[in-house]
Amino acid sequence: MKTVLIIYPHWVPANLAGVQRPRLIGNYLKQFGYKPLLLTVDSKYYEETPDPHISKTASKDIEVIYTKAYKVSKPRIIGDIGLRAFPFLKEKALQICKERKIDCIWIPIPSFYTAILGRVLHDKTGIPYGIDYIDPWVRDITNQNDTRAKLSQTVARTLEPYAVKKAAFITGVSTPYYWPVIERNFKTPPVHAGMPYGFDPNDHKVELEGLKMPWDDIPNCKPWIYAGAFLPNSHMFMDAFFKAISELKNKKEWDSNIRLFFIGTGPYPAKRITAYAADYGLKDIVYEDRNRHPFLNILNYISKADRVLLFGSTEKHYTASKTYQCLLSERPLFTVLHGESQAVQVIKDVKAEAYLVEYFENENKAQIADKIETVLKEFQKEKEWSPLLENIEQYSSKQSAKVLAEVMDKVLNQK
């Protein structure tokens, strides 16, 4: 059994989306010959509210070693846990590599700054390392022209080349997420692989007794729910969505019992979802809670909703990892996605495209709204919903763990 040192500063009970990456893949690595050893930061240094249930989803096969971090100062200057914990993660990782037989190092990002640890550890120990792109480090910030975003990208363009230069392998939630990194930094591509977040079917078997639904106090409510972060490049989709509903309402083709719930949308910049709804006189049927909700709460919400909604991005490389959760809820699913997104292929593989709206480059809001209106007219109807969920095994976190193990094996065989 080989050992892979995974460095990720957040871990359960943190409820951040990034925690799911090492958890989902770490849960299955032992089946493919790798013992997962996770180096993380003690939860008392987190800023986020802990999730009381998420620890139920992490396998006991994952050995966890904790270190400390600098506390957040007042006023808050540095919040990023990767920066606050960097010297402690570095010291502990070097100690682990000295005292244990570590075969590979794998660092999911963000936090982006921990990617530098791969290079540092490799230079001191010779252990091959890989960086895993959950999100692009150098990215388009057209919709985020604030000073902090610009500074962040200046730092990214400086640090990323250093961090990846000696990486033995690059992985990511999809190849388009990391391919620009390879083009920018390598003459000859290193070993690489795209592997989705995937899903662990065991997560969906945990039912929380006594959990209050967001719509429990609304009589005759037909809840439609979108759960998760609202993306910077989803704004046009949201605008078109409410435009379409407004048209249906004017034509008396909209069920007045439907209520739209947007849960855990986060502190996104720019226009609010409720503001888009208000533009079309729909604010009374829209409920938004921007606070992050516990992971298992979300799974329980979507499995008990009348319908589930998924809005992707106008960027084709967006993988929509929430797709798997939505499909496994076994509730009818309405989606708006870039036609070339990997999520579209996932939906079609399981024959769940009945309520899929595909966006293509240069389409405007009116064109998207027309497509959405046509689909929503049918989506309201009571129809049988039985996608072929067995077809998504190829996208499971177990399969992603297998791919990561194969990548590391290839790297080790080249040594």
C-alpha positions in Angstrom: 0.0 0.0 0.0 1.5 3.3 -1.1 0.9 6.5 0.7 -0.3 9.8 -0.8 0.0 12.9 1.4 -3.0 15.2 0.6 -2.6 18.8 1.7 -5.8 20.7 2.1 -6.3 23.3 4.9 -10.0 22.8 5.4 -11.5 19.5 6.5 -14.7 18.3 8.2 -16.5 19.9 10.1 -15.9 22.7 7.5 -18.8 22.8 5.0 -16.9 24.5 2.1 -17.3 23.0 -1.3 -13.6 22.5 -1.6 -13.6 20.0 1.3 -15.6 17.6 -0.8 -12.7 17.1 -3.2 -10.3 15.4 -0.8 -13.2 13.7 1.0 -14.9 12.2 -2.0 -11.7 10.9 -3.6 -10.0 10.1 -0.3 -13.0 7.9 0.7 -12.0 5.4 -2.1 -8.2 5.7 -2.6 -7.4 2.6 -0.5 -9.4 0.5 -3.0 -6.8 1.4 -5.6 -3.6 0.9 -3.6 -3.1 4.3 -1.9 -3.4 5.1 1.8 -4.7 8.7 2.1 -2.9 10.8 4.7 -4.5 14.2 5.0 -2.6 17.2 6.4 -5.0 20.0 7.4 -5.6 22.8 9.9 -7.4 22.4 13.2 -11.0 23.5 12.9 -10.7 26.1 15.7 -8.8 28.3 13.2 -11.6 28.2 10.7 -13.8 31.3 10.1 -16.7 29.2 8.9 -19.6 27.8 11.0 -19.0 24.1 11.5 -21.3 21.5 10.0 -22.5 19.2 12.8 -23.3 16.3 10.4 -20.7 16.3 7.6 -18.2 14.2 9.5 -20.6 11.3 8.9 -19.6 11.4 5.2 -15.8 11.0 5.7 -14.3 7.5 5.6 -12.3 6.3 8.6 -9.7 5.1 6.0 -8.5 8.7 5.8 -5.8 9.4 8.4 -5.8 13.0 9.4 -3.0 15.1 10.9 -3.8 18.6 12.1 -1.7 21.7 12.4 -2.4 25.2 13.5 -2.7 28.6 11.8 -2.5 32.3 12.7 -5.8 33.6 13.9 -7.7 36.1 11.8 -6.7 39.6 12.9 -9.0 42.5 13.8 -9.5 44.3 11.5 -9.5 41.3 9.1 -6.5 41.6 6.8 -5.8 38.0 5.8 -8.7 35.5 5.9 -7.3 32.9 3.5 -6.6 29.8 5.6 -3.9 28.7 3.2 -1.9 31.9 3.9 -2.6 31.9 7.6 -1.5 28.3 8.0 1.3 28.2 5.4 4.3 28.1 7.7 2.7 25.5 9.9 1.6 23.3 7.0 5.1 23.6 5.6 6.8 22.6 8.9 4.5 19.7 9.5 4.6 18.4 5.9 8.4 18.4 6.0 8.3 16.5 9.3 5.8 13.9 7.8 8.0 13.4 4.7 11.0 12.9 6.9 9.4 10.4 9.3 7.0 8.6 7.0 7.3 6.9 3.6 5.4 9.2 1.3 5.1 8.2 -2.3 3.2 11.2 -3.7 1.9 14.5 -2.7 -1.5 15.8 -4.0 -2.6 19.4 -3.4 -6.2 20.4 -4.4 -6.6 24.2 -4.8 -8.0 26.7 -3.8 -6.7 27.8 -1.3 -4.2 28.5 -4.1 -1.2 29.4 -1.9 -0.9 25.8 -0.7 0.2 24.8 -4.2 3.6 26.4 -3.4 4.1 23.7 -0.8 4.3 21.1 -3.5 7.4 22.8 -5.1 8.9 23.4 -1.7 8.5 19.8 -0.5 9.7 18.4 -3.8 12.9 20.6 -3.7 13.7 19.4 -0.2 12.6 15.7 -0.5 12.4 14.7 -4.1 8.9 13.4 -3.6 6.7 13.9 -6.8 3.8 16.2 -6.3 0.6 17.1 -8.2 -1.7 20.1 -8.1 -5.4 19.6 -8.5 -7.5 22.4 -10.0 -10.9 22.7 -8.3 -11.0 26.2 -9.8 -8.6 28.0 -12.2 -5.9 30.1 -10.3 -5.3 32.5 -13.2 -8.8 33.3 -14.5 -11.0 35.8 -16.2 -12.1 38.6 -13.8 -14.1 40.6 -16.3 -17.1 40.6 -13.9 -15.0 41.4 -10.8 -13.2 44.6 -11.5 -12.5 45.5 -7.9 -9.0 46.1 -6.5 -8.8 42.9 -4.5 -9.6 40.8 -7.5 -7.0 42.6 -9.7 -4.4 42.2 -7.0 -5.3 38.5 -6.5 -4.7 37.9 -10.3 -1.4 39.7 -10.3 -0.2 37.5 -7.5 -1.6 34.4 -9.3 0.3 35.1 -12.5 3.5 35.4 -10.4 3.1 32.4 -8.1 1.5 29.8 -10.4 4.5 29.4 -12.7 6.7 28.8 -9.6 4.3 26.3 -8.0 3.6 24.2 -11.1 7.1 24.2 -12.7 8.3 21.0 -11.1 4.9 19.3 -10.7 5.0 15.7 -11.8 1.3 15.7 -12.5 -1.7 18.0 -12.9 -5.3 17.1 -12.3 -8.5 19.0 -12.2 -12.3 18.7 -12.1 -12.1 18.8 -15.9 -9.4 19.1 -18.5 -10.4 22.6 -19.6 -9.9 23.8 -16.0 -6.2 23.0 -16.0 -5.2 22.8 -19.7 -4.4 26.6 -19.9 -2.0 26.0 -17.0 -0.1 23.4 -19.0 0.0 25.6 -22.1 1.4 28.5 -20.1 4.0 26.6 -18.1 5.1 23.4 -19.9 6.9 22.7 -23.2 6.0 19.0 -22.8 2.8 18.3 -20.9 3.3 16.4 -17.6 1.1 13.5 -16.7 -2.4 14.9 -16.3 -6.1 13.9 -16.0 -9.5 15.4 -15.6 -11.7 13.8 -13.0 -15.0 15.2 -11.8 -15.8 15.7 -8.1 -18.2 12.9 -8.7 -20.4 11.7 -5.9 -20.5 9.2 -3.1 -23.9 7.4 -3.2 -23.6 6.8 0.6 -24.1 10.6 1.2 -27.6 10.3 -0.2 -28.5 7.6 2.2 -28.2 9.8 5.3 -31.6 11.1 6.2 -31.7 13.8 8.9 -34.7 13.3 11.2 -36.7 16.3 12.3 -35.0 18.6 9.7 -37.2 21.6 9.0 -37.7 22.4 5.3 -37.4 26.0 4.1 -41.0 25.8 2.8 -42.7 24.1 5.8 -44.6 27.2 6.8 -46.0 28.0 3.3 -49.4 26.4 2.7 -50.0 24.6 -0.6 -46.4 25.2 -1.6 -44.8 23.5 -4.6 -41.1 24.2 -3.8 -38.6 24.4 -6.6 -35.1 24.7 -5.2 -31.7 25.8 -6.4 -29.0 24.9 -3.8 -25.4 26.2 -3.9 -23.3 29.2 -4.9 -24.6 31.7 -7.5 -21.9 32.0 -10.1 -20.5 35.2 -11.5 -21.3 34.0 -15.0 -24.8 32.9 -14.2 -26.4 36.3 -14.2 -27.8 36.2 -17.8 -29.3 32.8 -17.1 -31.1 34.1 -14.0 -32.4 37.2 -15.8 -33.7 35.1 -18.7 -35.3 32.6 -16.2 -37.4 35.3 -14.5 -38.3 36.8 -17.9 -39.6 33.5 -19.0 -41.7 33.0 -15.8 -43.1 36.5 -16.3 -44.2 35.6 -19.8 -45.8 32.4 -18.6 -47.6 34.2 -15.8 -48.9 36.8 -18.2 -50.3 34.0 -20.4 -51.8 32.3 -17.3 -49.6 29.3 -17.9 -47.8 29.5 -14.5 -48.9 27.5 -11.4 -49.4 30.1 -8.6 -48.5 27.5 -5.9 -44.9 27.3 -7.1 -42.3 29.0 -4.9 -38.6 29.4 -5.9 -36.0 28.8 -3.2 -32.4 29.7 -3.7 -30.4 28.3 -0.8 -26.8 28.8 0.1 -26.1 31.2 -2.8 -23.2 32.9 -1.0 -21.9 36.5 -0.8 -21.7 36.9 -4.5 -21.0 40.3 -6.0 -23.2 42.3 -8.4 -27.0 42.1 -8.7 -29.0 39.9 -6.3 -31.3 37.1 -7.5 -34.2 38.8 -5.7 -33.5 41.9 -7.7 -33.8 40.1 -10.9 -37.1 38.6 -9.7 -38.3 42.1 -8.7 -37.6 43.4 -12.2 -40.4 41.1 -13.5 -42.8 41.5 -10.6 -41.9 38.1 -9.2 -40.3 38.9 -5.8 -43.3 37.5 -3.9 -42.6 33.9 -5.1 -38.8 34.0 -4.6 -36.9 33.2 -1.4 -33.2 33.5 -1.1 -31.0 32.5 1.8 -27.3 33.4 1.0 -26.0 31.6 4.1 -24.2 28.3 3.6 -26.2 25.4 4.8 -24.8 22.0 6.0 -24.1 19.6 3.2 -26.5 16.9 4.4 -29.2 19.5 4.9 -28.9 20.4 1.3 -29.1 16.8 0.2 -32.3 16.4 2.3 -33.8 19.6 0.9 -33.4 18.7 -2.7 -34.7 15.2 -2.2 -37.9 16.5 -0.7 -38.5 19.4 -3.1 -41.1 19.3 -5.8 -38.6 20.2 -8.5 -34.8 20.9 -8.6 -33.1 23.7 -10.5 -29.5 23.9 -11.7 -27.9 27.0 -13.3 -24.5 26.6 -14.8 -22.2 29.2 -16.4 -21.8 30.9 -19.7 -18.3 29.4 -19.7 -18.1 26.0 -21.4 -15.5 24.6 -19.0 -17.9 24.8 -16.0 -18.5 21.3 -14.8 -21.4 21.9 -12.5 -20.4 19.4 -9.8 -23.9 19.9 -8.2 -25.3 18.0 -11.2 -24.7 14.7 -9.4 -26.4 15.8 -6.3 -29.4 17.0 -8.3 -29.7 13.8 -10.2 -29.4 11.6 -7.2 -32.2 13.6 -5.5 -34.4 11.7 -7.9 -36.5 14.8 -8.4 -37.4 16.3 -11.8 -34.4 18.5 -12.8 -34.5 21.8 -14.8 -31.0 22.9 -16.0 -29.5 25.8 -17.9 -26.0 25.0 -19.0 -23.5 25.9 -21.7 -24.0 23.3 -24.5 -20.4 22.3 -24.3 -20.3 21.8 -20.5 -19.3 18.4 -19.3 -22.5 18.5 -17.2 -24.6 18.4 -20.3 -23.0 15.1 -21.3 -23.7 13.8 -17.8 -27.3 14.7 -18.0 -27.7 13.1 -21.4 -25.9 10.0 -20.4 -28.6 9.3 -17.8 -31.5 10.4 -20.1 -32.4 13.4 -17.9 -32.3 16.0 -20.6 -36.1 16.5 -20.9 -35.8 19.8 -19.1 -32.4 20.9 -20.2 -31.8 24.3 -21.8 -28.5 24.5 -23.7 -26.8 27.9 -24.1 -24.4 28.6 -27.0 -22.0 31.4 -27.7 -23.5 34.7 -28.9 -27.1 33.8 -27.8 -28.7 36.8 -26.0 -31.1 37.0 -23.1 -34.2 37.0 -25.2 -33.2 33.9 -27.0 -32.4 32.0 -23.8 -35.6 33.2 -22.2 -37.6 31.8 -25.2 -36.0 28.4 -24.7 -36.6 28.5 -21.0 -40.2 29.4 -21.4 -40.8 26.4 -23.6 -39.2 24.1 -21.2 -40.8 25.5 -18.1 -44.2 25.1 -19.6 -43.6 21.4 -19.6 -41.6 21.2 -16.4 -44.7 22.3 -14.4 -46.6 19.2 -15.5 -46.8 16.0 -13.5 -44.8 13.5 -15.6 -42.9 10.4 -14.8 -39.2 11.1 -14.0 -37.0 8.1 -14.1 -33.4 8.9 -15.3 -31.0 6.0 -15.7 -28.9 6.7 -12.7 -26.9 3.6 -13.1 -25.2 5.3 -16.0 -23.5 7.9 -13.9 -21.2 5.4 -12.2 -18.5 6.5 -14.6 -18.7 9.9 -12.9 -18.6 8.7 -9.3 -15.9 9.7 -6.8 -14.8 6.1 -6.8 -14.0 6.3 -10.5 -12.2 9.6 -9.9 -10.1 8.0 -7.1 -9.2 5.2 -9.6 -8.1 7.8 -12.1 -5.9 9.7 -9.5 -4.3 6.4 -8.5 -3.5 5.5 -12.1 -2.0 9.0 -12.6 0.2 8.5 -9.5 1.2 5.0 -10.6 2.3 6.4 -13.9 4.4 9.1 -12.3 6.0 6.6 -9.9 6.8 4.2 -12.7 8.6 6.9 -14.6 11.0 7.6 -11.7 
